[in-house]
Amino acid sequence: MKKIACSFSDESLKVHSAKSVEYGVDKFFSFQPSYVKVCVERLNFVYKFNPSLTLELFKELCKIACYLHDSGKAANIYQVQFMEGCKCKKDPSFAYHEVLSALVYIDILKKPIFQRN
């Protein structure tokens, strides 16, 4: 059986990432729509996107950020502490996983869609 990437004891990284999108993006966009508009306006002002960043694209970018925020946890150095089914004998440690996650972001942010004029 193929081992899945784990985020916590008894939780896969895929499930954790999906929950992050649900709680971090979907709820934020539905409960704070006026603040979301302010965020988009400020990003457009500061970065001078051309074409302008839309609410729809901003939401998709936020979803990507939520899906990838713990991507560093998928590294073998962290996954070896888990057994089948994301079971762990003690509390798992993910020290500095955010550095690896940031490297994923940096690679994505090099894509042309993110380049400023």
C-alpha positions in Angstrom: 0.0 0.0 0.0 1.3 3.4 -1.0 2.2 5.6 2.0 0.5 9.0 2.0 2.0 12.3 3.2 1.0 13.1 6.7 0.4 16.5 8.4 -0.3 15.4 11.9 -1.1 12.1 13.7 -4.2 10.6 12.1 -4.4 13.4 9.4 -3.0 13.3 5.9 -1.4 16.4 4.4 -4.1 16.3 1.7 -6.9 16.4 4.2 -5.2 19.1 6.3 -4.6 21.3 3.2 -8.3 20.9 2.1 -9.4 22.0 5.6 -7.1 25.0 5.4 -8.7 26.1 2.2 -12.2 25.6 3.7 -11.5 27.5 6.9 -8.9 29.9 5.6 -10.3 31.0 2.3 -13.9 30.0 1.9 -15.0 31.3 5.3 -12.8 34.4 5.0 -14.2 35.3 1.6 -17.8 34.7 2.7 -17.6 36.5 6.1 -15.3 39.4 5.2 -16.1 40.3 1.5 -15.5 44.0 2.0 -12.1 43.4 3.5 -11.2 41.0 0.7 -12.0 43.9 -1.8 -9.7 46.2 0.2 -6.9 43.6 0.0 -7.3 43.3 -3.8 -7.3 47.1 -4.2 -4.2 47.5 -2.1 -2.3 44.7 -3.9 -3.2 46.3 -7.3 -2.1 49.7 -6.0 1.3 48.5 -4.6 2.2 46.0 -7.3 0.6 47.7 -10.3 -0.6 44.4 -11.8 -1.4 44.6 -15.5 -4.0 43.4 -16.0 -5.4 44.1 -12.6 -5.8 41.4 -10.0 -9.4 40.4 -9.8 -11.4 39.1 -6.8 -11.7 35.7 -8.6 -7.9 35.4 -9.2 -7.1 36.6 -5.7 -9.4 33.9 -4.3 -7.6 31.2 -6.4 -4.2 32.5 -5.3 -5.3 32.3 -1.7 -6.5 28.7 -2.2 -3.1 27.9 -3.7 -1.4 29.5 -0.7 -3.5 27.5 1.7 -3.0 24.2 -0.2 0.8 24.7 -0.2 1.4 26.3 3.3 2.5 23.0 4.7 4.0 21.5 1.6 7.4 21.2 3.3 6.0 18.6 5.6 5.9 16.2 2.7 9.7 15.9 2.8 11.0 12.4 3.8 12.9 13.9 6.8 9.5 14.5 8.4 7.5 11.6 6.9 9.7 8.9 8.4 8.2 9.5 11.8 4.8 8.2 10.6 3.6 4.7 10.3 0.8 3.5 8.0 -2.4 5.6 8.2 -0.5 8.6 9.6 -0.1 6.9 13.0 2.8 8.3 15.1 4.2 6.9 18.3 4.8 10.4 19.7 3.9 14.0 18.7 5.3 14.6 15.3 7.9 17.3 14.8 8.1 19.5 11.7 10.8 21.9 12.7 11.6 24.3 9.9 9.2 22.8 7.4 8.1 26.4 6.6 11.5 26.9 4.9 10.8 24.0 2.5 7.3 25.3 2.0 8.7 28.7 1.1 11.0 27.2 -1.5 7.8 25.8 -3.2 6.3 29.2 -3.2 9.4 30.9 -4.6 9.4 28.4 -7.5 5.7 29.2 -8.2 6.1 32.9 -7.8 8.7 32.8 -10.6 6.0 31.9 -13.1 5.0 34.7 -15.6 1.6 35.3 -14.1 3.2 36.7 -11.0 5.7 39.1 -12.7 5.2 42.8 -12.2 5.4 45.4 -15.1 
